[in-house]
Amino acid sequence: MVSWSPAEDWKLIDYILNHGVGCWRFVPTYAGLQRNEKSCRL
């Protein structure tokens, strides 16, 4: 498993702060990440 880069961390944090969580299935796509929903949720 590849560790998260600081840029990926900030993309996820920024997305959640601006839009909330909603459905984890769509968070990686809408946040512009190449990760799966479980990885984002954890």
N, CA, C, O and CB atoms as a CASP TS submission, in Angstrom:
PFRMAT TS
TARGET T0000
AUTHOR 0000-0000-0000
METHOD Language model
MODEL 1
PARENT N/A
ATOM      1  N   MET     1       0.845  -1.181   0.000  1.00  0.00           N
ATOM      2  CA  MET     1       0.000   0.000   0.000  1.00  0.00           C
ATOM      3  C   MET     1       0.888   1.241   0.000  1.00  0.00           C
ATOM      4  O   MET     1       1.866   1.317   0.744  1.00  0.00           O
ATOM      5  CB  MET     1      -0.961   0.000   1.223  1.00  0.00           C
ATOM      6  N   VAL     2       0.549   2.182  -0.815  1.00  0.00           N
ATOM      7  CA  VAL     2       1.311   3.417  -0.933  1.00  0.00           C
ATOM      8  C   VAL     2       0.772   4.432   0.073  1.00  0.00           C
ATOM      9  O   VAL     2      -0.439   4.610   0.205  1.00  0.00           O
ATOM     10  CB  VAL     2       1.241   3.980  -2.382  1.00  0.00           C
ATOM     11  N   SER     3       1.681   5.087   0.772  1.00  0.00           N
ATOM     12  CA  SER     3       1.284   6.107   1.741  1.00  0.00           C
ATOM     13  C   SER     3       0.663   7.311   1.047  1.00  0.00           C
ATOM     14  O   SER     3       0.933   7.578  -0.124  1.00  0.00           O
ATOM     15  CB  SER     3       2.488   6.546   2.576  1.00  0.00           C
ATOM     16  N   TRP     4      -0.163   8.024   1.779  1.00  0.00           N
ATOM     17  CA  TRP     4      -0.782   9.238   1.261  1.00  0.00           C
ATOM     18  C   TRP     4       0.253  10.357   1.218  1.00  0.00           C
ATOM     19  O   TRP     4       1.049  10.509   2.145  1.00  0.00           O
ATOM     20  CB  TRP     4      -2.000   9.651   2.125  1.00  0.00           C
ATOM     21  N   SER     5       0.241  11.125   0.157  1.00  0.00           N
ATOM     22  CA  SER     5       1.127  12.286   0.060  1.00  0.00           C
ATOM     23  C   SER     5       0.451  13.456   0.791  1.00  0.00           C
ATOM     24  O   SER     5      -0.764  13.438   0.989  1.00  0.00           O
ATOM     25  CB  SER     5       1.434  12.652  -1.452  1.00  0.00           C
ATOM     26  N   PRO     6       1.217  14.456   1.188  1.00  0.00           N
ATOM     27  CA  PRO     6       0.601  15.636   1.808  1.00  0.00           C
ATOM     28  C   PRO     6      -0.424  16.305   0.887  1.00  0.00           C
ATOM     29  O   PRO     6      -1.432  16.827   1.362  1.00  0.00           O
ATOM     30  CB  PRO     6       1.681  16.645   2.193  1.00  0.00           C
ATOM     31  N   ALA     7      -0.174  16.293  -0.427  1.00  0.00           N
ATOM     32  CA  ALA     7      -1.128  16.898  -1.367  1.00  0.00           C
ATOM     33  C   ALA     7      -2.461  16.145  -1.352  1.00  0.00           C
ATOM     34  O   ALA     7      -3.524  16.765  -1.393  1.00  0.00           O
ATOM     35  CB  ALA     7      -0.541  16.910  -2.797  1.00  0.00           C
ATOM     36  N   GLU     8      -2.407  14.813  -1.293  1.00  0.00           N
ATOM     37  CA  GLU     8      -3.645  14.021  -1.228  1.00  0.00           C
ATOM     38  C   GLU     8      -4.374  14.279   0.077  1.00  0.00           C
ATOM     39  O   GLU     8      -5.599  14.400   0.091  1.00  0.00           O
ATOM     40  CB  GLU     8      -3.341  12.518  -1.374  1.00  0.00           C
ATOM     41  N   ASP     9      -3.630  14.364   1.176  1.00  0.00           N
ATOM     42  CA  ASP     9      -4.246  14.678   2.471  1.00  0.00           C
ATOM     43  C   ASP     9      -5.026  15.977   2.384  1.00  0.00           C
ATOM     44  O   ASP     9      -6.176  16.048   2.818  1.00  0.00           O
ATOM     45  CB  ASP     9      -3.178  14.774   3.576  1.00  0.00           C
ATOM     46  N   TRP    10      -4.402  17.007   1.824  1.00  0.00           N
ATOM     47  CA  TRP    10      -5.053  18.315   1.760  1.00  0.00           C
ATOM     48  C   TRP    10      -6.239  18.323   0.809  1.00  0.00           C
ATOM     49  O   TRP    10      -7.218  19.025   1.062  1.00  0.00           O
ATOM     50  CB  TRP    10      -4.058  19.371   1.336  1.00  0.00           C
ATOM     51  N   LYS    11      -6.180  17.565  -0.274  1.00  0.00           N
ATOM     52  CA  LYS    11      -7.343  17.475  -1.180  1.00  0.00           C
ATOM     53  C   LYS    11      -8.537  16.895  -0.440  1.00  0.00           C
ATOM     54  O   LYS    11      -9.652  17.404  -0.553  1.00  0.00           O
ATOM     55  CB  LYS    11      -7.013  16.606  -2.425  1.00  0.00           C
ATOM     56  N   LEU    12      -8.300  15.822   0.323  1.00  0.00           N
ATOM     57  CA  LEU    12      -9.385  15.187   1.070  1.00  0.00           C
ATOM     58  C   LEU    12      -9.911  16.107   2.168  1.00  0.00           C
ATOM     59  O   LEU    12     -11.123  16.263   2.323  1.00  0.00           O
ATOM     60  CB  LEU    12      -8.910  13.863   1.676  1.00  0.00           C
ATOM     61  N   ILE    13      -9.017  16.708   2.921  1.00  0.00           N
ATOM     62  CA  ILE    13      -9.420  17.619   3.997  1.00  0.00           C
ATOM     63  C   ILE    13     -10.214  18.786   3.434  1.00  0.00           C
ATOM     64  O   ILE    13     -11.270  19.132   3.964  1.00  0.00           O
ATOM     65  CB  ILE    13      -8.188  18.135   4.766  1.00  0.00           C
ATOM     66  N   ASP    14      -9.718  19.394   2.369  1.00  0.00           N
ATOM     67  CA  ASP    14     -10.399  20.533   1.752  1.00  0.00           C
ATOM     68  C   ASP    14     -11.788  20.154   1.266  1.00  0.00           C
ATOM     69  O   ASP    14     -12.749  20.893   1.478  1.00  0.00           O
ATOM     70  CB  ASP    14      -9.577  21.077   0.593  1.00  0.00           C
ATOM     71  N   TYR    15     -11.892  19.004   0.615  1.00  0.00           N
ATOM     72  CA  TYR    15     -13.198  18.572   0.109  1.00  0.00           C
ATOM     73  C   TYR    15     -14.191  18.391   1.254  1.00  0.00           C
ATOM     74  O   TYR    15     -15.320  18.875   1.184  1.00  0.00           O
ATOM     75  CB  TYR    15     -13.062  17.261  -0.686  1.00  0.00           C
ATOM     76  N   ILE    16     -13.768  17.695   2.305  1.00  0.00           N
ATOM     77  CA  ILE    16     -14.680  17.416   3.420  1.00  0.00           C
ATOM     78  C   ILE    16     -15.062  18.692   4.151  1.00  0.00           C
ATOM     79  O   ILE    16     -16.216  18.847   4.550  1.00  0.00           O
ATOM     80  CB  ILE    16     -14.043  16.427   4.398  1.00  0.00           C
ATOM     81  N   LEU    17     -14.125  19.604   4.335  1.00  0.00           N
ATOM     82  CA  LEU    17     -14.451  20.866   5.004  1.00  0.00           C
ATOM     83  C   LEU    17     -15.443  21.700   4.192  1.00  0.00           C
ATOM     84  O   LEU    17     -16.297  22.377   4.764  1.00  0.00           O
ATOM     85  CB  LEU    17     -13.179  21.674   5.252  1.00  0.00           C
ATOM     86  N   ASN    18     -15.335  21.654   2.881  1.00  0.00           N
ATOM     87  CA  ASN    18     -16.212  22.458   2.027  1.00  0.00           C
ATOM     88  C   ASN    18     -17.540  21.794   1.700  1.00  0.00           C
ATOM     89  O   ASN    18     -18.541  22.484   1.506  1.00  0.00           O
ATOM     90  CB  ASN    18     -15.510  22.779   0.756  1.00  0.00           C
ATOM     91  N   HIS    19     -17.568  20.455   1.637  1.00  0.00           N
ATOM     92  CA  HIS    19     -18.769  19.759   1.172  1.00  0.00           C
ATOM     93  C   HIS    19     -19.345  18.759   2.166  1.00  0.00           C
ATOM     94  O   HIS    19     -20.447  18.254   1.953  1.00  0.00           O
ATOM     95  CB  HIS    19     -18.466  19.054  -0.095  1.00  0.00           C
ATOM     96  N   GLY    20     -18.638  18.464   3.228  1.00  0.00           N
ATOM     97  CA  GLY    20     -19.076  17.434   4.161  1.00  0.00           C
ATOM     98  C   GLY    20     -18.774  16.060   3.580  1.00  0.00           C
ATOM     99  O   GLY    20     -18.255  15.946   2.470  1.00  0.00           O
ATOM    100  N   VAL    21     -19.098  15.035   4.326  1.00  0.00           N
ATOM    101  CA  VAL    21     -18.768  13.679   3.906  1.00  0.00           C
ATOM    102  C   VAL    21     -19.760  13.141   2.891  1.00  0.00           C
ATOM    103  O   VAL    21     -19.364  12.690   1.816  1.00  0.00           O
ATOM    104  CB  VAL    21     -18.715  12.761   5.103  1.00  0.00           C
ATOM    105  N   GLY    22     -21.038  13.182   3.217  1.00  0.00           N
ATOM    106  CA  GLY    22     -22.032  12.601   2.306  1.00  0.00           C
ATOM    107  C   GLY    22     -21.827  11.105   2.186  1.00  0.00           C
ATOM    108  O   GLY    22     -21.763  10.403   3.196  1.00  0.00           O
ATOM    109  N   CYS    23     -21.726  10.620   0.989  1.00  0.00           N
ATOM    110  CA  CYS    23     -21.535   9.195   0.719  1.00  0.00           C
ATOM    111  C   CYS    23     -20.059   8.948   0.403  1.00  0.00           C
ATOM    112  O   CYS    23     -19.520   9.516  -0.547  1.00  0.00           O
ATOM    113  CB  CYS    23     -22.449   8.716  -0.463  1.00  0.00           C
ATOM    114  N   TRP    24     -19.407   8.097   1.203  1.00  0.00           N
ATOM    115  CA  TRP    24     -17.974   7.840   1.024  1.00  0.00           C
ATOM    116  C   TRP    24     -17.657   7.265  -0.353  1.00  0.00           C
ATOM    117  O   TRP    24     -16.530   7.401  -0.829  1.00  0.00           O
ATOM    118  CB  TRP    24     -17.477   6.889   2.100  1.00  0.00           C
ATOM    119  N   ARG    25     -18.610   6.639  -0.986  1.00  0.00           N
ATOM    120  CA  ARG    25     -18.370   6.045  -2.299  1.00  0.00           C
ATOM    121  C   ARG    25     -17.932   7.094  -3.323  1.00  0.00           C
ATOM    122  O   ARG    25     -17.128   6.804  -4.210  1.00  0.00           O
ATOM    123  CB  ARG    25     -19.628   5.333  -2.789  1.00  0.00           C
ATOM    124  N   PHE    26     -18.460   8.311  -3.198  1.00  0.00           N
ATOM    125  CA  PHE    26     -18.203   9.348  -4.189  1.00  0.00           C
ATOM    126  C   PHE    26     -17.111  10.336  -3.784  1.00  0.00           C
ATOM    127  O   PHE    26     -16.642  11.110  -4.619  1.00  0.00           O
ATOM    128  CB  PHE    26     -19.463  10.095  -4.459  1.00  0.00           C
ATOM    129  N   VAL    27     -16.704  10.322  -2.530  1.00  0.00           N
ATOM    130  CA  VAL    27     -15.707  11.288  -2.049  1.00  0.00           C
ATOM    131  C   VAL    27     -14.411  11.255  -2.862  1.00  0.00           C
ATOM    132  O   VAL    27     -13.948  12.317  -3.279  1.00  0.00           O
ATOM    133  CB  VAL    27     -15.392  11.020  -0.589  1.00  0.00           C
ATOM    134  N   PRO    28     -13.802  10.086  -3.108  1.00  0.00           N
ATOM    135  CA  PRO    28     -12.542  10.102  -3.861  1.00  0.00           C
ATOM    136  C   PRO    28     -12.682  10.711  -5.260  1.00  0.00           C
ATOM    137  O   PRO    28     -11.804  11.446  -5.712  1.00  0.00           O
ATOM    138  CB  PRO    28     -12.004   8.692  -3.980  1.00  0.00           C
ATOM    139  N   THR    29     -13.773  10.407  -5.934  1.00  0.00           N
ATOM    140  CA  THR    29     -13.989  10.934  -7.283  1.00  0.00           C
ATOM    141  C   THR    29     -14.165  12.442  -7.256  1.00  0.00           C
ATOM    142  O   THR    29     -13.514  13.162  -8.014  1.00  0.00           O
ATOM    143  CB  THR    29     -15.211  10.275  -7.929  1.00  0.00           C
ATOM    144  N   TYR    30     -15.041  12.919  -6.387  1.00  0.00           N
ATOM    145  CA  TYR    30     -15.323  14.353  -6.328  1.00  0.00           C
ATOM    146  C   TYR    30     -14.149  15.150  -5.786  1.00  0.00           C
ATOM    147  O   TYR    30     -13.977  16.315  -6.144  1.00  0.00           O
ATOM    148  CB  TYR    30     -16.542  14.607  -5.475  1.00  0.00           C
ATOM    149  N   ALA    31     -13.331  14.536  -4.921  1.00  0.00           N
ATOM    150  CA  ALA    31     -12.168  15.228  -4.359  1.00  0.00           C
ATOM    151  C   ALA    31     -10.965  15.173  -5.305  1.00  0.00           C
ATOM    152  O   ALA    31      -9.955  15.834  -5.064  1.00  0.00           O
ATOM    153  CB  ALA    31     -11.796  14.616  -3.006  1.00  0.00           C
ATOM    154  N   GLY    32     -11.070  14.390  -6.376  1.00  0.00           N
ATOM    155  CA  GLY    32      -9.982  14.286  -7.336  1.00  0.00           C
ATOM    156  C   GLY    32      -8.865  13.364  -6.892  1.00  0.00           C
ATOM    157  O   GLY    32      -7.699  13.596  -7.212  1.00  0.00           O
ATOM    158  N   LEU    33      -9.213  12.321  -6.155  1.00  0.00           N
ATOM    159  CA  LEU    33      -8.218  11.384  -5.636  1.00  0.00           C
ATOM    160  C   LEU    33      -8.283  10.056  -6.362  1.00  0.00           C
ATOM    161  O   LEU    33      -9.348   9.639  -6.816  1.00  0.00           O
ATOM    162  CB  LEU    33      -8.416  11.168  -4.144  1.00  0.00           C
ATOM    163  N   GLN    34      -7.153   9.396  -6.471  1.00  0.00           N
ATOM    164  CA  GLN    34      -7.078   8.059  -7.067  1.00  0.00           C
ATOM    165  C   GLN    34      -7.029   7.016  -5.959  1.00  0.00           C
ATOM    166  O   GLN    34      -6.161   6.143  -5.954  1.00  0.00           O
ATOM    167  CB  GLN    34      -5.835   7.929  -7.997  1.00  0.00           C
ATOM    168  N   ARG    35      -7.965   7.112  -5.022  1.00  0.00           N
ATOM    169  CA  ARG    35      -8.045   6.199  -3.885  1.00  0.00           C
ATOM    170  C   ARG    35      -9.448   5.611  -3.842  1.00  0.00           C
ATOM    171  O   ARG    35     -10.357   6.104  -4.510  1.00  0.00           O
ATOM    172  CB  ARG    35      -7.698   6.926  -2.544  1.00  0.00           C
ATOM    173  N   ASN    36      -9.618   4.550  -3.049  1.00  0.00           N
ATOM    174  CA  ASN    36     -10.967   4.005  -2.907  1.00  0.00           C
ATOM    175  C   ASN    36     -11.647   4.618  -1.683  1.00  0.00           C
ATOM    176  O   ASN    36     -11.008   5.290  -0.873  1.00  0.00           O
ATOM    177  CB  ASN    36     -10.926   2.459  -2.791  1.00  0.00           C
ATOM    178  N   GLU    37     -12.951   4.376  -1.564  1.00  0.00           N
ATOM    179  CA  GLU    37     -13.711   4.998  -0.489  1.00  0.00           C
ATOM    180  C   GLU    37     -13.254   4.560   0.902  1.00  0.00           C
ATOM    181  O   GLU    37     -13.264   5.355   1.842  1.00  0.00           O
ATOM    182  CB  GLU    37     -15.168   4.684  -0.658  1.00  0.00           C
ATOM    183  N   LYS    38     -12.854   3.297   1.030  1.00  0.00           N
ATOM    184  CA  LYS    38     -12.409   2.810   2.336  1.00  0.00           C
ATOM    185  C   LYS    38     -11.137   3.524   2.766  1.00  0.00           C
ATOM    186  O   LYS    38     -10.993   3.897   3.930  1.00  0.00           O
ATOM    187  CB  LYS    38     -12.178   1.291   2.299  1.00  0.00           C
ATOM    188  N   SER    39     -10.226   3.714   1.838  1.00  0.00           N
ATOM    189  CA  SER    39      -8.981   4.403   2.129  1.00  0.00           C
ATOM    190  C   SER    39      -9.256   5.845   2.585  1.00  0.00           C
ATOM    191  O   SER    39      -8.617   6.337   3.515  1.00  0.00           O
ATOM    192  CB  SER    39      -8.064   4.394   0.890  1.00  0.00           C
ATOM    193  N   CYS    40     -10.188   6.501   1.941  1.00  0.00           N
ATOM    194  CA  CYS    40     -10.544   7.873   2.332  1.00  0.00           C
ATOM    195  C   CYS    40     -11.217   7.901   3.694  1.00  0.00           C
ATOM    196  O   CYS    40     -10.937   8.769   4.520  1.00  0.00           O
ATOM    197  CB  CYS    40     -11.465   8.509   1.284  1.00  0.00           C
ATOM    198  N   ARG    41     -12.099   6.952   3.916  1.00  0.00           N
ATOM    199  CA  ARG    41     -12.833   6.911   5.177  1.00  0.00           C
ATOM    200  C   ARG    41     -11.889   6.677   6.354  1.00  0.00           C
ATOM    201  O   ARG    41     -12.041   7.296   7.407  1.00  0.00           O
ATOM    202  CB  ARG    41     -13.905   5.816   5.135  1.00  0.00           C
ATOM    203  N   LEU    42     -10.930   5.800   6.179  1.00  0.00           N
ATOM    204  CA  LEU    42     -10.010   5.505   7.284  1.00  0.00           C
ATOM    205  C   LEU    42      -9.043   6.636   7.506  1.00  0.00           C
ATOM    206  O   LEU    42      -8.197   6.560   8.396  1.00  0.00           O
ATOM    207  CB  LEU    42      -9.243   4.222   7.019  1.00  0.00           C
TER
END
